[in-house]
Amino acid sequence: MSTEIITNNFLAAQTQFRTEPELMFGSIAAGVIAATVWTVSNSPYVLAWVVVAQTIYGVRLWLARRAHAGHDAEPETERGLHAGLIATGLLWGSASVGCLMTEGTTWVTGVVIATTTALSILVLGCYNGRRSLVIPFVAAAIAPVAAIGLFKLEKVTIAVAVVSLLFMAVISIVAKYIELLATSLQETKSERDKYLGIAERSEQELKRLQVGYKTSNEKRLQLEHELNEASSNLVITEGKAEALATALQRVTPYDTETGLLNAKKYQNVVDREWARMLRQELPITVIHATIDNFDDYRETYGKIAYEAALRRIAELMRRTGTRPGDVVARLDTNKFALLLPEADHKNGETLADVLRQQIRRLNMPNTNSTLHGTVTASFGVATVIPTSDLTTDDFSGRADDALYEAQFQGGDKVVRFRTMNSIKLEHWDRAIEGDLTADGLVRKLAVLGYDSQQKTLSPGERLADTKIQIDTIDAVVQGKLKVSLEGESRVLSPGDCLFIPKGHVTSIEVVGDKPVICLEGTRG
């Protein structure tokens, strides 16, 4: 389908344009502006202007309703739209110029120009960025202001003129982008509908042939041939429809059922934010969520109720991630993700628990659920400071592990992936290794491939956060040492050896009133 045919269809189908919001806002704004200017100047020209304004908006509203009812032919609809928008633009341009000439750069003039600018943006949205409609309106409304601003040659008016011209350029660029996007979407949708229609007709023909096959044995060979041909056409058509659906998904990055980001676009955002956090050495948190026993809900209440519940939960998630940079996506049929750059594990757990309670407070019954009587959700939270040794797949895998644990615990839970649980810890075995000594620990670390250095820490001493650059072992000879890692802590007793992989940020602190003698081992 050509671009010309699509754009003509836009004009022929007047209801595709949201004309009434623009007309109602413009009519109300004209009345308010006229009342405002009248209180300042008491000029009879203001009364004349508002009468002309309401007449123009009234005629345009009448023409729009005629077009909606199908009384106007396509050329008449197009001419009416162009003429009405140009007349409206000139109306507001004359108001701005009149105030600029009579009142100067006062607040009244500012209000009129600001209202004209707002109307230009509203026209851009209401008419789908259609340049042949938007640009004439903007030119008629803004160009006179720019011309008068340059004519008066004052600093303020020149500034107004320059800003007006820049605004016209920006509106033109945005209108072009919106129009191209709308054209592409319409073309893809039309082609998809076309092939889906062919597929449906082919499927109906296939069913008819299957019924006819049973009626006559003499036509069996002929019907088999037609059946195979129809099946081949159906496969081809379905392939084309699937390809067009994929193309439509590339055009829009959003999931059609929930309005959230789709999985492909979400992964692009994860890769970008991961690289940024890696450069800045800042934490990043991800929350994976799934709705408990949602398949049971669909079987019990049907597809329509299922989709309505899905949209309600998606809206809750969208409202929860409100910071700039927070991203909410639908990863799978029943799986969602919230990406929180620059957020630590406490923020992630708190946010997940708030969302869990909000979903429960929706009080949507799920009578056949084996877990709960209402719809609930499970959440897995993972937080890391990205390093070159970790990947985004490792990051997502941690959230999935925590999510699995939340589901295993019966659902309606928030579980955070705890790094300490995945780090190896060895204890000194007196029965095998004998009495604990510093030399004995040094030999043990040497056998494990680590060179060690002994250090003594005073009571109350604490070493600040340090990023581990190479695989390390902390081993305690005497006293108790508290090791903190990604918001988690573990107290090491004499003989304990904690293996800390590189890339983690740790801190250590002496526990109690006795000094600590410990060994720090690194790969030799």
DRENGUMAR-370254 format. One record per residue (C-alpha): x, y, z. Coordinates in Angstrom, 2 decimals, decimal comma, always signed. Each point is the difference from the previous one (the first is absolute). Example, Ala and Ser with C-alpha at 12.3 -4.5 7.8 and 13.67 -1.06 7.14 Angstrom:
% DRENGUMAR-370254
<node <+12,30; -4,50; +7,80>>,
<node <+1,37; +3,44; -0,66>>,
//
This chain:
% DRENGUMAR-370254
<node <+0,00; +0,00; +0,00>>,
<node <+1,51; +3,36; -1,04>>,
<node <+0,56; +2,97; +2,31>>,
<node <-2,41; +2,13; -2,09>>,
<node <-2,87; -2,45; +0,49>>,
<node <+0,62; -0,18; +3,74>>,
<node <+0,10; +3,76; +0,47>>,
<node <-3,19; +0,37; -2,05>>,
<node <-1,61; -2,56; +2,28>>,
<node <+0,93; +2,22; +2,93>>,
<node <-1,99; +2,87; -1,50>>,
<node <-2,91; -2,12; -1,10>>,
<node <-0,36; -1,51; +3,48>>,
<node <-0,55; +3,21; +1,94>>,
<node <-0,49; -1,95; +3,23>>,
<node <+3,69; -0,95; -0,02>>,
<node <+0,75; +3,63; +0,88>>,
<node <-0,94; +1,17; +3,50>>,
<node <-1,46; +3,30; -1,16>>,
<node <-2,45; +0,70; +2,82>>,
<node <+2,62; +0,30; +2,82>>,
<node <+1,88; +2,58; -2,06>>,
<node <-3,20; +1,93; -0,82>>,
<node <-1,31; -0,04; +3,57>>,
<node <+3,34; +1,04; +1,50>>,
<node <+0,46; +2,75; -2,59>>,
<node <-3,52; +1,37; +0,51>>,
<node <+0,38; +0,06; +3,78>>,
<node <+3,48; +1,49; -0,24>>,
<node <-1,29; +2,73; -2,33>>,
<node <-2,65; +0,99; +2,53>>,
<node <+2,49; +0,03; +2,88>>,
<node <+2,60; +2,00; -1,97>>,
<node <-2,62; +2,52; -1,13>>,
<node <-1,20; +0,51; +3,59>>,
<node <+3,58; +0,42; +1,20>>,
<node <+0,94; +2,57; -2,65>>,
<node <-3,31; +1,86; +0,50>>,
<node <+0,74; +0,53; +3,70>>,
<node <+3,27; +1,66; -0,99>>,
<node <-0,92; +2,09; -3,08>>,
<node <-3,85; +0,19; -0,36>>,
<node <+0,63; +0,10; -3,75>>,
<node <-3,03; -0,63; -2,28>>,
<node <+2,35; -1,95; -2,26>>,
<node <+0,13; -2,69; +2,65>>,
<node <-3,78; -0,52; -0,27>>,
<node <+0,24; -0,16; -3,78>>,
<node <+2,86; -2,50; +0,23>>,
<node <-1,81; -2,35; +2,39>>,
<node <-3,16; +0,09; -2,17>>,
<node <+2,09; -0,94; -3,07>>,
<node <+1,78; -2,71; +2,04>>,
<node <-3,21; -1,64; +1,20>>,
<node <-1,45; +0,21; -3,53>>,
<node <+3,04; -1,77; -1,46>>,
<node <-0,06; -2,71; +2,65>>,
<node <-3,77; -0,43; -0,40>>,
<node <+0,25; -0,40; -3,79>>,
<node <+2,89; -2,46; +0,37>>,
<node <-1,93; -2,05; +2,55>>,
<node <-3,00; -0,12; -2,35>>,
<node <+2,21; -1,12; -2,92>>,
<node <+1,71; -2,64; +2,16>>,
<node <-3,33; -1,51; +1,01>>,
<node <-1,19; -0,02; -3,61>>,
<node <+3,17; -1,86; -0,98>>,
<node <-0,52; -2,44; +2,88>>,
<node <-3,55; -0,67; -1,19>>,
<node <+1,28; -0,61; -3,57>>,
<node <-1,74; +3,02; -1,63>>,
<node <+3,19; +1,44; -1,54>>,
<node <+2,01; -1,53; -2,83>>,
<node <+3,75; -0,50; +0,50>>,
<node <+1,17; +3,19; -1,87>>,
<node <-2,49; +2,11; +1,99>>,
<node <+1,27; -1,54; +3,25>>,
<node <+3,60; +0,77; -0,94>>,
<node <-0,76; +3,58; -1,02>>,
<node <-2,02; +0,55; +3,16>>,
<node <+2,83; -1,24; +2,21>>,
<node <+2,65; +2,13; -1,74>>,
<node <-2,12; +3,14; -0,10>>,
<node <-1,19; -0,38; +3,60>>,
<node <+3,51; -0,53; +1,39>>,
<node <+1,47; +2,88; -1,99>>,
<node <-2,82; +2,31; +1,11>>,
<node <+0,49; -1,09; +3,63>>,
<node <+3,76; +0,52; -0,26>>,
<node <-0,48; +3,50; -1,42>>,
<node <-2,49; +0,71; +2,77>>,
<node <+2,53; -0,80; +2,72>>,
<node <+2,86; +1,58; -1,92>>,
<node <-1,99; +3,23; -0,19>>,
<node <-0,67; -0,14; +3,76>>,
<node <+3,71; -0,41; +0,76>>,
<node <+1,01; +2,76; -2,42>>,
<node <-2,73; +2,34; +1,33>>,
<node <+1,16; -0,44; +3,59>>,
<node <+3,65; +0,36; -1,01>>,
<node <-0,71; +3,28; -1,83>>,
<node <-2,38; +1,55; +2,57>>,
<node <+1,12; -1,43; +3,35>>,
<node <+3,66; -0,71; -0,74>>,
<node <+1,76; -2,86; +1,73>>,
<node <-2,28; -0,10; +3,04>>,
<node <-1,43; -2,97; +1,80>>,
<node <-3,19; +0,23; -2,08>>,
<node <+2,03; -0,42; -3,19>>,
<node <+1,84; -2,90; +1,59>>,
<node <-3,28; -1,73; +0,87>>,
<node <-1,30; +0,38; -3,57>>,
<node <+3,22; -1,29; -1,57>>,
<node <+0,16; -2,89; +2,49>>,
<node <-3,60; -0,95; -0,81>>,
<node <+0,81; +0,12; -3,73>>,
<node <+2,99; -2,26; +0,59>>,
<node <-2,13; -2,47; +2,01>>,
<node <-2,57; -0,07; -2,81>>,
<node <+2,77; -0,77; -2,52>>,
<node <+1,12; -2,99; +2,07>>,
<node <-3,64; -1,12; +0,41>>,
<node <-0,53; +0,19; -3,78>>,
<node <+3,16; -2,10; -0,48>>,
<node <-1,44; -2,72; +2,22>>,
<node <-3,62; +0,16; -1,13>>,
<node <+0,87; -0,29; -3,71>>,
<node <+2,58; -2,79; +0,33>>,
<node <+2,88; +2,25; -1,08>>,
<node <-1,53; +0,47; -3,48>>,
<node <+2,34; +2,65; -1,42>>,
<node <-2,44; +1,28; -2,65>>,
<node <-2,35; +0,89; +2,89>>,
<node <+2,37; +0,83; +2,86>>,
<node <+2,56; +2,18; -1,80>>,
<node <-2,57; +2,43; -1,55>>,
<node <-1,55; +0,53; +3,44>>,
<node <+3,37; +0,53; +1,70>>,
<node <+1,24; +2,29; -2,78>>,
<node <-3,18; +2,10; +0,10>>,
<node <+0,12; +0,23; +3,81>>,
<node <+3,73; +0,46; +0,64>>,
<node <+1,42; +1,67; -3,12>>,
<node <-1,74; +3,38; +0,65>>,
<node <+1,47; +0,07; +3,52>>,
<node <+3,50; -0,66; -1,39>>,
<node <-0,46; +2,67; -2,69>>,
<node <-1,19; +2,68; +2,44>>,
<node <+2,72; -0,96; +2,47>>,
<node <+2,69; +0,57; -2,65>>,
<node <-1,73; +3,16; -1,29>>,
<node <+0,04; +1,76; +3,40>>,
<node <+3,74; -0,71; +0,42>>,
<node <-0,05; -0,09; +3,79>>,
<node <+1,98; -2,52; +2,03>>,
<node <-3,09; -1,63; +1,50>>,
<node <-1,96; -0,10; -3,26>>,
<node <+2,99; -1,38; -1,90>>,
<node <+0,31; -2,71; +2,65>>,
<node <-3,72; -0,78; -0,40>>,
<node <+0,46; -0,17; -3,79>>,
<node <+2,98; -2,37; +0,23>>,
<node <-1,79; -2,28; +2,48>>,
<node <-3,09; +0,00; -2,26>>,
<node <+2,04; -1,03; -3,05>>,
<node <+1,75; -2,74; +1,99>>,
<node <-3,39; -1,23; +1,23>>,
<node <-1,28; -0,15; -3,60>>,
<node <+3,06; -2,04; -1,02>>,
<node <-0,40; -2,43; +2,89>>,
<node <-3,73; -0,48; -0,73>>,
<node <+0,84; -0,70; -3,67>>,
<node <+2,59; -2,64; +0,92>>,
<node <-2,25; -1,68; +2,57>>,
<node <-2,95; +0,05; -2,43>>,
<node <+2,11; -1,69; -2,66>>,
<node <+1,07; -2,75; +2,41>>,
<node <-3,55; -0,60; +1,29>>,
<node <-1,45; -0,07; -3,52>>,
<node <+2,63; -2,50; -1,19>>,
<node <-0,59; -2,19; +3,03>>,
<node <-3,78; +0,09; -0,42>>,
<node <+0,35; -0,80; -3,70>>,
<node <+2,30; -2,94; +0,74>>,
<node <-2,33; -1,37; +2,67>>,
<node <-3,06; +0,35; -2,21>>,
<node <+1,74; -1,67; -2,94>>,
<node <+1,22; -2,92; +2,12>>,
<node <-3,41; -0,44; +1,64>>,
<node <-1,81; +0,10; -3,37>>,
<node <+2,33; -2,61; -1,48>>,
<node <-0,32; -2,19; +3,09>>,
<node <-3,81; +0,22; -0,06>>,
<node <+0,03; -0,84; -3,69>>,
<node <+2,01; -3,18; +0,48>>,
<node <-1,91; -0,99; +3,11>>,
<node <-3,21; +0,33; -2,02>>,
<node <+1,47; -2,25; -2,68>>,
<node <+1,04; -2,48; +2,67>>,
<node <-3,50; -0,03; +1,47>>,
<node <-1,59; -0,55; -3,41>>,
<node <+2,49; -2,76; -0,75>>,
<node <-0,80; -1,66; +3,31>>,
<node <-3,73; +0,14; -0,73>>,
<node <+0,63; -1,48; -3,42>>,
<node <+2,06; -2,75; +1,60>>,
<node <-2,87; -0,92; +2,32>>,
<node <-2,46; -0,03; -2,89>>,
<node <+2,22; -2,38; -1,94>>,
<node <+0,37; -2,28; +3,00>>,
<node <-3,82; -0,30; +0,25>>,
<node <-0,35; -0,55; -3,75>>,
<node <+2,59; -2,76; +0,06>>,
<node <-2,38; -2,20; +1,96>>,
<node <-2,92; +0,40; -2,44>>,
<node <+1,43; -1,66; -3,08>>,
<node <+2,70; -2,59; -0,44>>,
<node <+0,23; +0,79; -3,75>>,
<node <+1,30; +3,53; +0,74>>,
<node <+2,54; -1,15; +2,56>>,
<node <+3,10; +0,52; -2,15>>,
<node <-1,20; +3,39; -1,24>>,
<node <-0,88; +1,17; +3,49>>,
<node <+3,35; -1,22; +1,37>>,
<node <+1,76; +2,11; -2,62>>,
<node <-2,05; +3,08; +0,87>>,
<node <+0,50; -0,67; +3,70>>,
<node <+3,79; -0,16; -0,36>>,
<node <-0,01; +3,17; -2,08>>,
<node <-2,12; +1,85; +2,57>>,
<node <+2,28; -1,23; +2,80>>,
<node <+3,06; +1,26; -1,85>>,
<node <-1,61; +3,40; -0,52>>,
<node <-0,94; +0,11; +3,67>>,
<node <+3,59; -0,70; +1,09>>,
<node <+1,33; +2,70; -2,34>>,
<node <-2,59; +2,50; +1,14>>,
<node <+0,60; -0,74; +3,68>>,
<node <+3,73; +0,45; -0,58>>,
<node <-0,58; +3,39; -1,57>>,
<node <-2,35; +1,00; +2,82>>,
<node <+2,59; -1,04; +2,58>>,
<node <+2,72; +1,96; -1,81>>,
<node <-2,22; +3,07; -0,06>>,
<node <-0,81; -0,42; +3,70>>,
<node <+3,75; -0,11; +0,69>>,
<node <+0,47; +3,17; -2,04>>,
<node <-2,76; +1,68; +2,01>>,
<node <+1,77; -0,99; +3,21>>,
<node <+3,20; +1,63; -1,27>>,
<node <-1,89; +3,24; -0,62>>,
<node <-1,30; +0,18; +3,57>>,
<node <+2,11; -1,09; +3,01>>,
<node <-3,07; -0,54; +2,21>>,
<node <-1,94; -3,12; +0,95>>,
<node <-3,48; +0,23; -1,58>>,
<node <-1,91; -1,45; +2,99>>,
<node <+1,57; +2,01; +2,84>>,
<node <+1,67; +3,04; -1,59>>,
<node <+3,28; -0,88; +1,76>>,
<node <+3,33; -0,37; -1,80>>,
<node <+0,39; -3,32; -1,80>>,
<node <+2,83; -2,42; +0,78>>,
<node <+2,22; +1,01; -2,95>>,
<node <-0,12; +3,73; +0,74>>,
<node <+0,47; -0,69; +3,73>>,
<node <+3,20; -1,96; -0,68>>,
<node <+1,37; +2,96; -1,97>>,
<node <-0,68; +2,25; +3,01>>,
<node <+1,65; -2,50; +2,37>>,
<node <+3,14; -0,11; -2,16>>,
<node <+0,17; +3,81; -0,12>>,
<node <-0,54; +0,52; +3,75>>,
<node <+2,39; -2,83; +0,86>>,
<node <+2,78; +1,72; -1,99>>,
<node <-0,76; +3,33; +1,70>>,
<node <+0,05; -1,49; +3,52>>,
<node <+3,24; -1,85; -0,89>>,
<node <+1,67; +3,31; -0,91>>,
<node <-1,28; +1,80; +3,09>>,
<node <+0,43; -2,99; +2,38>>,
<node <-3,55; +0,45; +1,31>>,
<node <-2,53; -2,70; +1,04>>,
<node <-2,84; -1,17; -2,22>>,
<node <-3,03; -1,98; +1,19>>,
<node <-2,45; -2,16; -1,92>>,
<node <-3,32; -1,42; +1,20>>,
<node <-1,51; -3,02; -1,76>>,
<node <-3,67; -0,64; +0,75>>,
<node <-2,55; -2,62; -0,92>>,
<node <-3,71; -0,26; +0,84>>,
<node <-0,75; -3,06; +2,13>>,
<node <-2,24; -2,65; -1,57>>,
<node <-1,09; +2,36; -2,77>>,
<node <-0,76; -2,88; -2,34>>,
<node <-2,64; -1,16; +2,49>>,
<node <-1,46; +3,52; -0,05>>,
<node <-0,36; -0,08; -3,80>>,
<node <-1,63; -3,42; +0,00>>,
<node <-2,47; +1,08; +2,69>>,
<node <-0,99; +3,50; -1,16>>,
<node <+0,73; -0,02; -3,74>>,
<node <+2,19; +1,96; -2,39>>,
<node <-1,71; +3,40; +0,41>>,
<node <+0,34; +0,00; +3,82>>,
<node <+3,58; -1,30; -0,34>>,
<node <+1,01; +2,88; -2,31>>,
<node <-1,72; +2,57; +2,23>>,
<node <+1,88; -1,29; +3,06>>,
<node <+3,25; +0,00; -1,97>>,
<node <-0,49; +3,67; -0,94>>,
<node <-0,78; +0,99; +3,61>>,
<node <+3,16; -1,66; +1,30>>,
<node <+2,09; +1,48; -2,83>>,
<node <-1,32; +3,48; +0,87>>,
<node <+1,00; -0,52; +3,65>>,
<node <+3,52; -0,92; -1,08>>,
<node <+0,19; +3,00; -2,33>>,
<node <-0,97; +2,37; +2,81>>,
<node <+2,46; -1,63; +2,42>>,
<node <+3,17; +0,67; -2,00>>,
<node <-0,25; +3,80; -0,02>>,
<node <+3,65; +1,14; +0,13>>,
<node <+1,64; +1,21; -3,23>>,
<node <+1,74; -3,04; -1,47>>,
<node <-2,27; -2,61; +1,65>>,
<node <-1,31; -2,45; -2,60>>,
<node <-2,94; -2,44; +0,16>>,
<node <-0,34; -2,78; -2,59>>,
<node <-1,96; -3,14; -0,77>>,
<node <+2,50; -2,81; -0,62>>,
<node <-2,42; -2,88; -0,57>>,
<node <-3,67; -0,94; +0,27>>,
<node <+0,05; +0,16; +3,79>>,
<node <+3,40; +1,55; +0,77>>,
<node <+0,91; +3,64; +0,57>>,
<node <+3,16; +1,94; +0,77>>,
<node <+0,80; +3,32; +1,71>>,
<node <+3,48; +1,40; -0,65>>,
<node <+1,24; +2,52; +2,59>>,
<node <+3,36; +1,64; -0,89>>,
<node <+1,93; +1,55; +2,91>>,
<node <-2,23; -1,82; +2,55>>,
<node <+1,39; -2,23; +2,75>>,
<node <-1,47; -3,23; +1,36>>,
<node <-1,99; +1,78; +2,73>>,
<node <-1,83; +2,17; -2,54>>,
<node <-0,66; -3,04; -2,16>>,
<node <-1,43; -2,09; +2,84>>,
<node <-2,14; +2,88; +1,26>>,
<node <-1,39; +0,74; -3,47>>,
<node <-0,76; -3,67; -0,66>>,
<node <-1,81; -0,40; +3,33>>,
<node <-2,08; +3,15; -0,64>>,
<node <-1,02; -1,38; -3,38>>,
<node <-0,78; -3,43; +1,51>>,
<node <-2,34; +1,59; +2,55>>,
<node <-1,68; +2,20; -2,63>>,
<node <-0,76; -3,03; -2,20>>,
<node <-1,44; -1,84; +2,99>>,
<node <-2,15; +3,05; +0,89>>,
<node <-1,60; -0,14; -3,45>>,
<node <-1,92; -2,89; +1,57>>,
<node <-0,61; -1,75; -3,33>>,
<node <-1,49; -3,43; +0,85>>,
<node <+1,83; -3,10; -1,24>>,
<node <-2,19; -2,73; +1,47>>,
<node <+1,64; -2,97; -1,73>>,
<node <+3,54; +1,00; +0,93>>,
<node <+1,87; -2,66; +1,96>>,
<node <+1,85; +2,72; +1,98>>,
<node <-2,21; +2,99; +0,80>>,
<node <-3,61; +1,05; -0,34>>,
<node <+0,95; +3,24; -1,78>>,
<node <+2,48; +0,96; -2,70>>,
<node <+3,52; +0,34; +1,44>>,
<node <+3,51; +0,33; -1,42>>,
<node <+3,51; -1,22; +0,80>>,
<node <+3,13; +2,14; -0,33>>,
<node <+3,72; -0,69; -0,37>>,
<node <+2,45; +2,86; +0,62>>,
<node <+3,65; +0,17; -1,03>>,
<node <+2,50; +2,83; +0,50>>,
<node <+3,57; +0,24; -1,31>>,
<node <+2,69; +2,54; -0,71>>,
<node <+0,87; -1,01; -3,60>>,
<node <+3,51; -1,28; -0,71>>,
<node <+1,72; -1,31; -3,11>>,
<node <-0,25; -3,51; +1,46>>,
<node <-3,81; +0,08; +0,15>>,
<node <-2,48; +0,05; -2,89>>,
<node <-3,58; +1,16; -0,27>>,
<node <-0,99; -3,68; -0,27>>,
<node <+1,64; -0,65; +3,40>>,
<node <-1,91; +3,00; +1,34>>,
<node <-3,36; -1,24; -1,30>>,
<node <+0,81; -3,54; +1,14>>,
<node <+0,39; +1,21; +3,58>>,
<node <-3,45; +1,62; -0,11>>,
<node <-1,47; -3,20; -1,48>>,
<node <+1,57; -2,09; +2,78>>,
<node <-1,53; +2,28; +2,64>>,
<node <-3,38; -0,08; -1,81>>,
<node <+0,07; -3,80; -0,06>>,
<node <+0,68; -0,02; +3,75>>,
<node <-2,96; +2,36; +0,58>>,
<node <-2,30; -2,33; -1,96>>,
<node <+1,42; -3,05; +1,81>>,
<node <-0,93; +1,62; +3,32>>,
<node <-3,66; +0,09; -1,06>>,
<node <-0,23; +3,26; -1,97>>,
<node <-0,97; +3,50; +1,14>>,
<node <+3,61; +0,46; +1,15>>,
<node <+2,97; +2,31; -0,67>>,
<node <+3,38; -1,76; -0,01>>,
<node <+3,34; +1,70; -0,56>>,
<node <+2,95; -1,82; -1,54>>,
<node <+2,61; -0,19; +2,76>>,
<node <+3,57; -0,01; -1,24>>,
<node <+1,34; -1,39; +3,27>>,
<node <-1,95; -3,21; -0,51>>,
<node <+1,85; -0,61; -3,27>>,
<node <+3,52; +0,67; +1,36>>,
<node <+2,10; -2,94; +1,21>>,
<node <+0,90; -0,18; +3,71>>,
<node <+2,36; -2,63; +1,48>>,
<node <+0,53; -0,77; +3,71>>,
<node <+3,16; -1,32; +1,66>>,
<node <-0,37; -3,72; +0,71>>,
<node <+1,89; -0,65; +3,23>>,
<node <-0,37; -3,78; -0,34>>,
<node <+1,74; -0,04; -3,38>>,
<node <+2,14; +3,15; -0,01>>,
<node <+1,05; +0,09; +3,67>>,
<node <+0,10; +3,03; +2,26>>,
<node <-0,59; +3,35; -1,68>>,
<node <+3,16; +2,08; -0,49>>,
<node <+0,96; +2,85; -2,26>>,
<node <+2,58; -2,18; -1,79>>,
<node <-2,58; -2,72; -0,47>>,
<node <-2,42; +2,46; -1,63>>,
<node <+2,83; +1,32; -2,23>>,
<node <+0,74; -3,55; -1,19>>,
<node <-3,70; -0,68; -0,63>>,
<node <-0,34; +3,14; -2,11>>,
<node <+3,19; -0,91; -1,91>>,
<node <-1,44; -3,44; -0,84>>,
<node <-3,12; +1,77; -1,32>>,
<node <+2,21; +2,18; -2,24>>,
<node <-0,02; +3,23; +2,01>>,
<node <+2,89; +2,15; +1,20>>,
<node <-0,87; +1,46; +3,40>>,
<node <+1,00; +2,95; +2,14>>,
<node <-0,67; +0,32; +3,71>>,
<node <-1,48; +3,14; +1,50>>,
<node <-1,23; +1,02; +3,42>>,
<node <-3,10; +2,12; +0,58>>,
<node <-0,74; +1,87; +3,24>>,
<node <-3,32; -0,22; +1,86>>,
<node <-2,62; +2,23; -1,65>>,
<node <+2,11; +0,39; -3,15>>,
<node <-1,87; +0,06; -3,28>>,
<node <+1,33; -0,01; -3,56>>,
<node <-2,11; +1,97; -2,51>>,
<node <-1,64; -1,46; -3,11>>,
<node <+2,58; -1,43; -2,38>>,
<node <-0,57; -1,43; -3,46>>,
<node <+1,70; -3,40; -0,28>>,
<node <+2,21; -0,01; -3,11>>,
<node <+1,08; -3,68; +0,19>>,
<node <-1,42; -3,17; +1,58>>,
<node <+0,67; +0,29; +3,74>>,
<node <-0,27; -2,05; +3,22>>,
<node <-0,52; +1,54; +3,45>>,
<node <+1,10; -2,46; +2,72>>,
<node <-0,19; +0,68; +3,77>>,
<node <+2,72; -1,23; +2,38>>,
<node <-1,20; +1,76; +3,16>>,
<node <-3,06; +2,06; +0,96>>,
<node <-3,20; +0,59; -1,96>>,
<node <-0,22; +1,90; -3,27>>,
<node <-3,19; +1,32; -1,59>>,
<node <+0,08; +0,00; -3,84>>,
<node <-2,68; +2,02; -1,84>>,
<node <-0,80; -0,60; -3,67>>,
<node <-2,75; +1,74; -2,04>>,
<node <-1,98; +0,88; +3,11>>,
<node <+0,42; -3,45; +1,60>>,
<node <+2,27; -0,93; +2,91>>,
<node <+1,65; -3,13; +1,37>>,
<node <+2,11; -0,36; +3,17>>,
<node <+3,13; -2,16; -0,42>>,
<node <+1,36; -1,93; +2,97>>,
<node <+3,54; -1,39; +0,38>>,
<node <+0,71; -2,54; -2,75>>,
<node <-2,70; +1,34; -2,38>>,
<node <+1,11; +0,64; -3,61>>,
<node <-2,32; +2,11; -2,17>>,
<node <+0,58; -0,10; -3,78>>,
<node <-0,88; +3,39; -1,58>>,
<node <-0,10; +0,12; -3,83>>,
<node <+1,44; +3,05; -1,73>>,
<node <-2,31; +2,87; -0,89>>,
<node <-1,85; +0,10; +3,34>>,
<node <+0,09; +2,99; +2,36>>,
<node <+0,70; -1,02; +3,61>>,
<node <+0,74; +1,53; +3,39>>,
<node <+1,31; -1,61; +3,18>>,
<node <-0,43; +0,87; +3,68>>,
<node <+1,35; -1,41; +3,26>>,
<node <-2,68; -1,53; +2,24>>,
<node <+0,46; +0,16; +3,79>>,
<node <+2,75; +1,49; +2,13>>,
<node <+2,83; -2,31; -1,09>>,
<node <+2,43; +0,65; -2,88>>,
<node <-0,34; -2,11; -3,13>>,
<node <+2,84; -1,81; -1,69>>,
<node <-0,94; -0,97; -3,55>>,
<node <+1,51; -1,07; -3,30>>,
<node <-0,85; +1,53; -3,35>>,
<node <+0,73; -2,38; -2,85>>,
<node <+0,14; +0,78; -3,71>>,
<node <+0,58; -2,22; -3,01>>,
<node <+3,70; -0,62; -0,49>>,
//
